[in-house]
């Protein structure tokens, strides 16, 4: 079927000491990519 992945804000464990990683994610581009992926796998693309 496929898979989709994007970065996400991570502030667990040792990353908390540094203020987390991937701040600002998921962003608009990540969300749009997920929407397009969903449209492709469900056959609802325009």
N, C-alpha and C positions, 0 to 999 in steps of 0.2 A: 504494500500500500504506500509506504513512504514514511519519512520522518521529518520533523522540523525542530530546530533548536535555535535558541538565542541566549545571549548573556542575561543574567539576572543579578540584581544587587545582592551581595553576599556580605553579611556582617556577623557571621557566627564564629565561635572559637577564636583562634589567634588573629583573624582578620579584624576583629572588633578593636584590637589595639591600634590598628592603622586607619581606623575610620571606615573599614569595609572596602570592597573592590567592586568594580563595574557600576559605579554610581551613575544614576540616570538611566539605568536599564531595567526593565525593557522600555525602550523609547518608542516614538511614533513609527520609526522605520521597522523596528522589531514587530510591532503590532500589525502593521500593514503586511509584512512578510507572512505572518501567521494567518491572516485573513486570506491572502492569495493562495497559500498552501491549502487551506481548508476548501476554498472554492475549487481548486484543481482536483483534489481527491474526491469531492462530492459531485463533481461534474456540473457545478453551478457557475462556472466562469462565464463572463459575458463575451 
